[in-house]
Amino acid sequence: MPIFGTNKELSVQFVLGYAPGEFATALQAIADGRINVQPLVTGKVGLAGVAQAFASLATPDDHAKILVEPWRN
């Protein structure tokens, strides 16, 4: 809903596309620990929690990124 972004005075910037090498570089930096992505992870669920995770993501103030860990109960 655009009104949430408007009320928060958010700026969103889009890019036309990335080169495949840029994805590889970013993923390698994450894997090496040079980029800390943990502040973005606001929740973790197992497969049974996927439906609730999507419902939670619909509320903009609750979560940024929820990881699905299939081995998690």
Contact map, one row per residue, 1 for C-alpha under 8 A:
1111100000000000000000000000000000000000000000000000000000000000000000000
1111110000000000000000000000000000000000000000000000000000000000000000000
1111111000000000000000000000000000000000000000000000000000000000000000000
1111111100000000000000000000000000000000000000000000000000010000000000000
1111111111100000000000000000000000000000000000000000000000000000000000000
0111111111000000000000000000000000000000000000000000000000000000000000000
0011111111000000000000000000000000000000000000000000000000000000000000000
0001111111000000000000000000000000000000000000000000000000000000000000000
0000111111100000000000000000000000000000000000000000000000000000000000000
0000111111110000000000000000000000000000000000000000000000000000000000000
0000100011111000000000000000000000000000000000000000000000000000000000000
0000000001111100000000000000000000000000000000000000000000000000000000000
0000000000111110000000000000000000000000000000000000000000000000000000000
0000000000011111000000000000000000000000000000000000000000000000000000000
0000000000001111110000000000000000000000000000000000000000000000000000000
0000000000000111110000000000000000000000000000000000000000000000000000000
0000000000000011111000000000000000000000000000000000000000000000000000000
0000000000000011111101100000000000000000000000000000000000000000000000000
0000000000000000111111100000000000000000000000000000000000000000000000000
0000000000000000011111110000000000000000000000000000000000000000000000000
0000000000000000001111111000000000000000000000000000000000000000000000000
0000000000000000011111111100000000000000000000000000000000000000000000000
0000000000000000011111111110000000000000000000000000000000000000000000000
0000000000000000000111111111000000000000000000000000000000000000000000000
0000000000000000000011111111100000000000000000000000000000000000000000000
0000000000000000000001111111110000000000000000000000000000000000000000000
0000000000000000000000111111111000000000000000000000000000000000000000000
0000000000000000000000011111111100000000000000000000000000000000000000000
0000000000000000000000001111111111100000000000000000000000000000000000000
0000000000000000000000000111111111111000000000000000000000000000000000000
0000000000000000000000000011111111000000000000000000000000000000000000000
0000000000000000000000000001111111100000000000000000000000000000000000000
0000000000000000000000000000111111110000000000000000000000000000000000000
0000000000000000000000000000111111110000000000000000000000000000000000000
0000000000000000000000000000110111111000000000000000000000000000000000000
0000000000000000000000000000010011111110000000000000000000000000000000000
0000000000000000000000000000010000111111100000000000000000000000000000000
0000000000000000000000000000000000011111100000000000000000000000000000000
0000000000000000000000000000000000011111110000000000000000000000000000000
0000000000000000000000000000000000001111110000000000000000000001100000000
0000000000000000000000000000000000001111111100000000000000000001111000000
0000000000000000000000000000000000000011111100000000000000000011110000000
0000000000000000000000000000000000000000111110000000000000000010111000000
0000000000000000000000000000000000000000111111000000000000000000011110000
0000000000000000000000000000000000000000001111111100100000000000011111011
0000000000000000000000000000000000000000000111111100000000000000000111111
0000000000000000000000000000000000000000000011111100000000000000000111111
0000000000000000000000000000000000000000000011111110000000000000000000001
0000000000000000000000000000000000000000000011111111100000000000000000000
0000000000000000000000000000000000000000000011111111110000000000000100000
0000000000000000000000000000000000000000000000011111111000000000000000000
0000000000000000000000000000000000000000000000001111111100000000000000000
0000000000000000000000000000000000000000000010001111111110000000010000000
0000000000000000000000000000000000000000000000000111111111000000000000000
0000000000000000000000000000000000000000000000000011111111100000000000000
0000000000000000000000000000000000000000000000000001111111100110000000000
0000000000000000000000000000000000000000000000000000111111110111100000000
0000000000000000000000000000000000000000000000000000011111110000000000000
0000000000000000000000000000000000000000000000000000001111111110000000000
0001000000000000000000000000000000000000000000000000000011111111000000000
0000000000000000000000000000000000000000000000000000000000111110000000000
0000000000000000000000000000000000000000000000000000000110111111000000000
0000000000000000000000000000000000000000011000000000000110111111110000000
0000000000000000000000000000000000000001110000000000000010010111110000000
0000000000000000000000000000000000000001111000000000000010000011111000000
0000000000000000000000000000000000000000111110000000100000000011111100000
0000000000000000000000000000000000000000101110000000000000000000111110000
0000000000000000000000000000000000000000000111100100000000000000011111000
0000000000000000000000000000000000000000000111100000000000000000001111110
0000000000000000000000000000000000000000000011100000000000000000000111111
0000000000000000000000000000000000000000000001100000000000000000000011111
0000000000000000000000000000000000000000000011100000000000000000000011111
0000000000000000000000000000000000000000000011110000000000000000000001111
